Amino acid sequence: MDGGESSLLVIVLDCHPIFWGRRSVDEKQLHFDQFLESTLILVNSHLLLDARNSVAIIACHTKKSQFLYPTASVPSSSQSDVSNGTSGTTIVTAPTLQNDGRYEQFQVLNEAVKTQLRELVLGVSTDSSNPATSTDLDGIQLTGGLTQALCFIQRAVRQAPAGTQVKPRILVMQASPDSPHCYADMMNCIFAAQKASVPVDACLVDYSSGFLQQASDITGGIYLRATESEALLQYLLFVFLADQSARDILEMPAPKQVDYRAACFCHRQLVDVGFVCSVCLSIFCQFTPICQTCQTHFKLPALRRKNLPPR
């Protein structure tokens, strides 16, 4: 890495309570604590590569998305002097070690992430105005997490010190299935990341994701489904630790065929062939005389007379 470059890694974490709760019953399945520990090891390894590297972690629940790190109470302590996206303050810490031999900042980061995650789960479960009634049909707030990640990246790039070039990227770690009702918002996030030249990587633990396949293909990121969940840490370190400049000289996983099917706006189902509104570009699986999105009226096609055989 050149002298004026710093790498910013923003991780969007899947925290679906129902999905991870069911997996915790089976001892052969990957549990959430293992999922989180592998993510934190990747974060610490990213910070070890260069003193100017920085990181942010966003948790996506079924009800909300929230920053786990940095926060107002625990600001980012990277030595790149880039202010964090929450409090706008910066601190520079000297490398010090704890009694157990661990780097102090790593311990602060790990404990902050776990504390914020605990507060997120407890806050959602006790919020009377937003009851936690998650079902299997409820997806995580992935679009909210991606929006926060893009805003954080834009702020970090604009507030970077003179002469410092920030190279951002987003890593989405998802285990629960996609939610088709967020198709339009998801595509807006994908095109926003493409316009900002922010690659979106995706690491899938269990289910495959058509949305994240499109996101990785459009933005130039890497899409990988971890077939062996026990080896999740190896997947993260060998594939997603390298930044864009290092990937050019490494043998990365070959891209697979991308599923570019769209979700209809009426039933939120993936369709191969559908009807598109000429005004707002909404997609429907069946013809409708009035667009449900922009209320545009369409003329019904004239019906041809059929030559009926004589009785």
Solvent accessible surface area in square Angstrom, and as a share of the most:
residue,aa,sasa,rsa
1,M,111,0.50
2,D,96,0.50
3,G,67,0.65
4,G,30,0.29
5,E,25,0.11
6,S,4,0.02
7,S,3,0.02
8,L,3,0.01
9,L,0,0.00
10,V,0,0.00
11,I,0,0.00
12,V,1,0.01
13,L,1,0.00
14,D,1,0.00
15,C,8,0.05
16,H,9,0.04
17,P,50,0.32
18,I,58,0.30
19,F,25,0.10
20,W,14,0.05
21,G,39,0.37
22,R,154,0.56
23,R,19,0.07
24,S,60,0.39
25,V,125,0.72
26,D,59,0.31
27,E,158,0.71
28,K,177,0.75
29,Q,74,0.33
30,L,12,0.06
31,H,43,0.19
32,F,45,0.19
33,D,88,0.46
34,Q,92,0.41
35,F,0,0.00
36,L,13,0.06
37,E,75,0.34
38,S,13,0.09
39,T,1,0.00
40,L,3,0.01
41,I,72,0.36
42,L,0,0.00
43,V,0,0.00
44,N,24,0.12
45,S,24,0.15
46,H,2,0.01
47,L,31,0.16
48,L,126,0.63
49,L,109,0.54
50,D,29,0.15
51,A,67,0.52
52,R,72,0.26
53,N,4,0.02
54,S,16,0.10
55,V,4,0.02
56,A,0,0.00
57,I,1,0.00
58,I,0,0.00
59,A,0,0.00
60,C,0,0.00
61,H,6,0.03
62,T,7,0.04
63,K,50,0.21
64,K,87,0.37
65,S,20,0.13
66,Q,43,0.19
67,F,34,0.14
68,L,0,0.00
69,Y,6,0.02
70,P,0,0.00
71,T,13,0.08
72,A,74,0.57
73,S,87,0.56
74,V,33,0.19
75,P,24,0.15
76,S,14,0.09
77,S,8,0.05
78,S,20,0.13
79,Q,72,0.32
80,S,9,0.06
81,D,76,0.39
82,V,19,0.11
83,S,15,0.10
84,N,2,0.01
85,G,24,0.23
86,T,64,0.37
87,S,43,0.28
88,G,32,0.31
89,T,73,0.43
90,T,64,0.37
91,I,78,0.39
92,V,96,0.55
93,T,49,0.28
94,A,73,0.57
95,P,101,0.63
96,T,63,0.36
97,L,128,0.64
98,Q,73,0.32
99,N,167,0.86
100,D,92,0.47
101,G,53,0.51
102,R,107,0.39
103,Y,58,0.22
104,E,68,0.30
105,Q,25,0.11
106,F,23,0.09
107,Q,44,0.19
108,V,59,0.34
109,L,1,0.00
110,N,20,0.10
111,E,89,0.40
112,A,9,0.07
113,V,0,0.00
114,K,63,0.27
115,T,54,0.31
116,Q,27,0.12
117,L,14,0.07
118,R,139,0.51
119,E,96,0.43
120,L,3,0.02
121,V,69,0.40
122,L,102,0.51
123,G,38,0.36
124,V,7,0.04
125,S,69,0.44
126,T,110,0.64
127,D,57,0.29
128,S,109,0.70
129,S,100,0.65
130,N,55,0.28
131,P,75,0.47
132,A,48,0.37
133,T,91,0.53
134,S,20,0.13
135,T,72,0.42
136,D,84,0.44
137,L,160,0.79
138,D,45,0.23
139,G,10,0.10
140,I,15,0.08
141,Q,67,0.30
142,L,10,0.05
143,T,20,0.12
144,G,26,0.25
145,G,0,0.00
146,L,6,0.03
147,T,64,0.37
148,Q,57,0.25
149,A,0,0.00
150,L,21,0.10
151,C,82,0.49
152,F,15,0.06
153,I,1,0.00
154,Q,67,0.30
155,R,86,0.31
156,A,4,0.03
157,V,66,0.38
158,R,195,0.71
159,Q,81,0.36
160,A,21,0.16
161,P,49,0.31
162,A,111,0.86
163,G,74,0.72
164,T,36,0.21
165,Q,102,0.45
166,V,17,0.10
167,K,66,0.28
168,P,22,0.14
169,R,4,0.01
170,I,1,0.00
171,L,0,0.00
172,V,1,0.01
173,M,0,0.00
174,Q,3,0.02
175,A,0,0.00
176,S,1,0.01
177,P,57,0.36
178,D,43,0.22
179,S,9,0.06
180,P,49,0.31
181,H,104,0.47
182,C,17,0.10
183,Y,27,0.10
184,A,36,0.28
185,D,79,0.41
186,M,0,0.00
187,M,25,0.11
188,N,97,0.50
189,C,13,0.08
190,I,2,0.01
191,F,103,0.43
192,A,47,0.36
193,A,2,0.01
194,Q,89,0.39
195,K,183,0.78
196,A,36,0.28
197,S,91,0.58
198,V,1,0.01
199,P,10,0.07
200,V,4,0.02
201,D,0,0.00
202,A,0,0.00
203,C,0,0.00
204,L,1,0.00
205,V,7,0.04
206,D,45,0.23
207,Y,102,0.39
208,S,71,0.46
209,S,1,0.01
210,G,23,0.22
211,F,9,0.04
212,L,0,0.00
213,Q,33,0.14
214,Q,5,0.02
215,A,0,0.00
216,S,3,0.02
217,D,73,0.38
218,I,38,0.19
219,T,21,0.12
220,G,49,0.47
221,G,18,0.17
222,I,20,0.10
223,Y,46,0.18
224,L,29,0.14
225,R,102,0.37
226,A,1,0.01
227,T,98,0.57
228,E,96,0.43
229,S,18,0.12
230,E,132,0.59
231,A,32,0.25
232,L,3,0.01
233,L,47,0.24
234,Q,96,0.43
235,Y,50,0.19
236,L,0,0.00
237,L,55,0.27
238,F,156,0.65
239,V,15,0.09
240,F,0,0.00
241,L,32,0.16
242,A,17,0.13
243,D,23,0.12
244,Q,67,0.30
245,S,59,0.38
246,A,32,0.25
247,R,22,0.08
248,D,123,0.64
249,I,147,0.75
250,L,88,0.44
251,E,169,0.76
252,M,41,0.18
253,P,52,0.33
254,A,83,0.65
255,P,125,0.79
256,K,168,0.71
257,Q,173,0.77
258,V,35,0.20
259,D,48,0.25
260,Y,114,0.44
261,R,96,0.35
262,A,17,0.13
263,A,1,0.01
264,C,0,0.00
265,F,47,0.19
266,C,40,0.24
267,H,104,0.47
268,R,91,0.33
269,Q,110,0.49
270,L,71,0.35
271,V,25,0.14
272,D,116,0.60
273,V,133,0.77
274,G,33,0.31
275,F,104,0.43
276,V,90,0.52
277,C,3,0.02
278,S,93,0.60
279,V,96,0.55
280,C,47,0.28
281,L,124,0.62
282,S,2,0.01
283,I,30,0.15
284,F,6,0.03
285,C,39,0.23
286,Q,122,0.54
287,F,91,0.38
288,T,32,0.19
289,P,66,0.41
290,I,69,0.35
291,C,0,0.00
292,Q,108,0.48
293,T,76,0.44
294,C,47,0.28
295,Q,112,0.50
296,T,36,0.21
297,H,137,0.61
298,F,61,0.26
299,K,194,0.82
300,L,125,0.62
301,P,98,0.62
302,A,100,0.78
303,L,169,0.84
304,R,221,0.81
305,R,236,0.86
306,K,168,0.71
307,N,152,0.78
308,L,146,0.73
309,P,107,0.68
310,P,131,0.82
311,R,289,1.06
